[in-house]
Amino acid sequence: MRRLPGITWLKVDIGDADSSLAKEYKITQVPYLQIYGPEGQLLADGDEALRWIDDRLVGKPP
């Protein structure tokens, strides 16, 4: 995976609803993804956030 300067990536992989982590925290689904800038401003969410990540991981300009 390509590293992007100034971006912190936090990913929690619950696996699926049957995983021990999902059961422990009673997680049945993840509602949507949100991306925040360094100053805390919302940059993208939902499907737009997925496109935001995809554009940057494949090297397209923002």
N, CA, C and O atoms as a DFTB+ gen file, in Angstrom:
248 C
 N C O
     1  1       0.834      -1.168       0.000
     2  2       0.000       0.000       0.000
     3  2       0.884       1.238       0.000
     4  3       1.907       1.282       0.683
     5  1       0.489       2.223      -0.755
     6  2       1.224       3.479      -0.845
     7  2       1.007       4.314       0.416
     8  3      -0.128       4.456       0.869
     9  1       2.056       4.856       0.977
    10  2       1.951       5.706       2.166
    11  2       1.766       7.147       1.728
    12  3       2.398       7.604       0.776
    13  1       0.906       7.848       2.421
    14  2       0.647       9.241       2.102
    15  2       1.097      10.107       3.273
    16  3       0.675       9.874       4.406
    17  1       1.941      11.096       3.023
    18  2       2.433      11.930       4.123
    19  2       1.286      12.702       4.775
    20  3       0.393      13.213       4.098
    21  1       1.334      12.771       6.098
    22  2       0.353      13.559       6.820
    23  2      -0.993      12.898       7.015
    24  3      -1.934      13.539       7.482
    25  1      -1.103      11.620       6.664
    26  2      -2.382      10.926       6.815
    27  2      -2.221       9.804       7.832
    28  3      -1.311       8.980       7.731
    29  1      -3.103       9.786       8.795
    30  2      -3.134       8.702       9.773
    31  2      -4.284       7.792       9.397
    32  3      -5.412       8.254       9.226
    33  1      -4.017       6.525       9.270
    34  2      -5.018       5.546       8.853
    35  2      -5.373       4.696      10.055
    36  3      -4.523       3.992      10.601
    37  1      -6.617       4.762      10.464
    38  2      -7.085       3.935      11.565
    39  2      -8.100       2.966      10.994
    40  3      -9.138       3.372      10.472
    41  1      -7.796       1.693      11.096
    42  2      -8.690       0.671      10.562
    43  2      -8.958      -0.344      11.653
    44  3      -8.035      -0.855      12.288
    45  1     -10.215      -0.625      11.860
    46  2     -10.599      -1.675      12.793
    47  2     -11.260      -2.753      11.967
    48  3     -12.335      -2.541      11.405
    49  1     -10.635      -3.893      11.890
    50  2     -11.170      -4.998      11.096
    51  2     -11.921      -5.933      12.023
    52  3     -11.322      -6.687      12.790
    53  1     -13.248      -5.873      11.942
    54  2     -14.046      -6.742      12.811
    55  2     -14.252      -8.106      12.185
    56  3     -14.836      -8.999      12.798
    57  1     -13.768      -8.266      10.957
    58  2     -13.970      -9.540      10.273
    59  2     -15.397      -9.630       9.797
    60  3     -15.752      -9.050       8.770
    61  1     -16.207     -10.340      10.522
    62  2     -17.636     -10.404      10.209
    63  2     -18.407     -10.395      11.518
    64  3     -17.807     -10.373      12.593
    65  1     -19.711     -10.412      11.437
    66  2     -20.562     -10.307      12.626
    67  2     -20.373     -11.490      13.575
    68  3     -20.773     -11.414      14.737
    69  1     -19.774     -12.575      13.101
    70  2     -19.547     -13.741      13.943
    71  2     -18.178     -13.740      14.628
    72  3     -17.873     -14.653      15.396
    73  1     -17.346     -12.721      14.356
    74  2     -16.015     -12.697      14.971
    75  2     -16.123     -12.389      16.464
    76  3     -17.105     -11.805      16.921
    77  1     -15.109     -12.785      17.205
    78  2     -15.128     -12.551      18.655
    79  2     -15.135     -11.060      18.975
    80  3     -15.793     -10.640      19.927
    81  1     -14.411     -10.251      18.195
    82  2     -14.391      -8.807      18.429
    83  2     -15.772      -8.197      18.195
    84  3     -16.231      -7.381      18.994
    85  1     -16.429      -8.581      17.120
    86  2     -17.770      -8.061      16.832
    87  2     -18.755      -8.461      17.926
    88  3     -19.595      -7.661      18.338
    89  1     -18.647      -9.687      18.387
    90  2     -19.555     -10.137      19.453
    91  2     -19.265      -9.416      20.762
    92  3     -20.190      -9.019      21.472
    93  1     -17.979      -9.244      21.087
    94  2     -17.608      -8.589      22.337
    95  2     -18.156      -7.165      22.416
    96  3     -18.635      -6.735      23.465
    97  1     -18.082      -6.435      21.299
    98  2     -18.545      -5.050      21.288
    99  2     -19.934      -4.888      20.667
   100  3     -20.399      -3.772      20.435
   101  1     -20.588      -6.030      20.403
   102  2     -21.939      -6.033      19.846
   103  2     -22.040      -5.223      18.544
   104  3     -22.987      -4.466      18.329
   105  1     -21.044      -5.408      17.698
   106  2     -21.006      -4.733      16.402
   107  2     -21.705      -5.621      15.383
   108  3     -21.322      -6.773      15.179
   109  1     -22.722      -5.077      14.753
   110  2     -23.423      -5.835      13.718
   111  2     -23.182      -5.259      12.331
   112  3     -23.333      -5.957      11.329
   113  1     -22.805      -3.975      12.274
   114  2     -22.479      -3.362      10.991
   115  2     -21.719      -2.059      11.230
   116  3     -21.783      -1.478      12.313
   117  1     -21.014      -1.622      10.223
   118  2     -20.318      -0.349      10.276
   119  2     -21.096       0.598       9.365
   120  3     -21.242       0.314       8.176
   121  1     -21.601       1.719       9.892
   122  2     -22.502       2.546       9.103
   123  2     -21.878       3.170       7.859
   124  3     -22.446       3.054       6.773
   125  1     -20.745       3.820       7.983
   126  2     -20.056       4.389       6.832
   127  2     -18.712       4.952       7.249
   128  3     -18.400       5.086       8.432
   129  1     -17.938       5.273       6.245
   130  2     -16.582       5.755       6.432
   131  2     -16.568       7.279       6.415
   132  3     -17.273       7.897       5.617
   133  1     -15.773       7.888       7.286
   134  2     -15.563       9.331       7.278
   135  2     -14.066       9.611       7.261
   136  3     -13.289       8.915       7.915
   137  1     -13.668      10.631       6.512
   138  2     -12.270      11.036       6.425
   139  2     -12.175      12.481       6.893
   140  3     -12.913      13.354       6.436
   141  1     -11.237      12.710       7.828
   142  2     -11.035      14.043       8.382
   143  2      -9.643      14.552       8.040
   144  3      -8.689      13.777       7.979
   145  1      -9.531      15.857       7.817
   146  2      -8.258      16.492       7.548
   147  2      -7.494      16.738       8.833
   148  3      -8.003      16.471       9.921
   149  1      -6.267      17.247       8.716
   150  2      -5.411      17.445       9.883
   151  2      -5.971      18.445      10.895
   152  3      -5.619      18.383      12.073
   153  1      -6.814      19.340      10.469
   154  2      -7.411      20.318      11.379
   155  2      -8.761      19.847      11.912
   156  3      -9.458      20.604      12.587
   157  1      -9.131      18.609      11.613
   158  2     -10.383      18.055      12.113
   159  2     -11.583      18.290      11.223
   160  3     -12.703      17.949      11.602
   161  1     -11.379      18.862      10.052
   162  2     -12.497      19.127       9.147
   163  2     -12.860      17.859       8.370
   164  3     -11.987      17.094       7.961
   165  1     -14.156      17.655       8.177
   166  2     -14.634      16.495       7.420
   167  2     -14.309      16.706       5.948
   168  3     -14.747      17.688       5.349
   169  1     -13.544      15.792       5.366
   170  2     -13.172      15.886       3.959
   171  2     -14.119      15.102       3.066
   172  3     -14.451      15.541       1.965
   173  1     -14.553      13.940       3.541
   174  2     -15.422      13.090       2.731
   175  2     -16.058      12.047       3.636
   176  3     -15.501      11.674       4.668
   177  1     -17.234      11.584       3.231
   178  2     -17.854      10.483       3.965
   179  2     -18.651       9.606       3.018
   180  3     -18.943       9.995       1.887
   181  1     -18.998       8.414       3.496
   182  2     -19.774       7.468       2.701
   183  2     -19.058       7.060       1.425
   184  3     -17.848       6.831       1.426
   185  1     -19.817       6.969       0.331
   186  2     -19.240       6.558      -0.955
   187  2     -18.168       7.531      -1.435
   188  3     -17.192       7.126      -2.065
   189  1     -18.354       8.817      -1.134
   190  2     -17.356       9.822      -1.512
   191  2     -16.020       9.536      -0.822
   192  3     -14.961       9.740      -1.416
   193  1     -16.063       9.069       0.420
   194  2     -14.836       8.734       1.147
   195  2     -14.130       7.544       0.499
   196  3     -12.901       7.518       0.425
   197  1     -14.887       6.576       0.038
   198  2     -14.274       5.433      -0.651
   199  2     -13.578       5.888      -1.927
   200  3     -12.477       5.427      -2.228
   201  1     -14.209       6.790      -2.683
   202  2     -13.582       7.324      -3.899
   203  2     -12.339       8.144      -3.537
   204  3     -11.333       8.088      -4.245
   205  1     -12.403       8.909      -2.434
   206  2     -11.283       9.725      -1.981
   207  2     -10.067       8.838      -1.734
   208  3      -8.960       9.148      -2.173
   209  1     -10.285       7.741      -1.035
   210  2      -9.191       6.800      -0.751
   211  2      -8.690       6.156      -2.028
   212  3      -7.485       6.100      -2.271
   213  1      -9.604       5.673      -2.837
   214  2      -9.217       5.007      -4.086
   215  2      -8.386       5.934      -4.963
   216  3      -7.366       5.516      -5.513
   217  1      -8.808       7.179      -5.099
   218  2      -8.067       8.137      -5.925
   219  2      -6.646       8.300      -5.433
   220  3      -5.721       8.379      -6.242
   221  1      -6.452       8.351      -4.137
   222  2      -5.123       8.558      -3.590
   223  2      -4.264       7.301      -3.592
   224  3      -3.049       7.392      -3.770
   225  1      -4.851       6.155      -3.404
   226  2      -4.072       4.911      -3.387
   227  2      -3.591       4.526      -4.772
   228  3      -2.543       3.893      -4.899
   229  1      -4.316       4.885      -5.804
   230  2      -3.874       4.557      -7.149
   231  2      -3.081       5.700      -7.788
   232  3      -2.686       5.621      -8.951
   233  1      -2.856       6.763      -7.009
   234  2      -1.973       7.820      -7.456
   235  2      -2.617       8.930      -8.259
   236  3      -1.909       9.738      -8.860
   237  1      -3.941       8.995      -8.288
   238  2      -4.589      10.086      -8.995
   239  2      -4.468      11.356      -8.170
   240  3      -4.456      11.293      -6.941
   241  1      -4.379      12.506      -8.822
   242  2      -4.283      13.746      -8.046
   243  2      -5.602      14.044      -7.334
   244  3      -6.665      13.658      -7.819
   245  1      -5.543      14.732      -6.182
   246  2      -6.774      15.057      -5.435
   247  2      -7.685      15.983      -6.192
   248  3      -8.751      16.343      -5.694
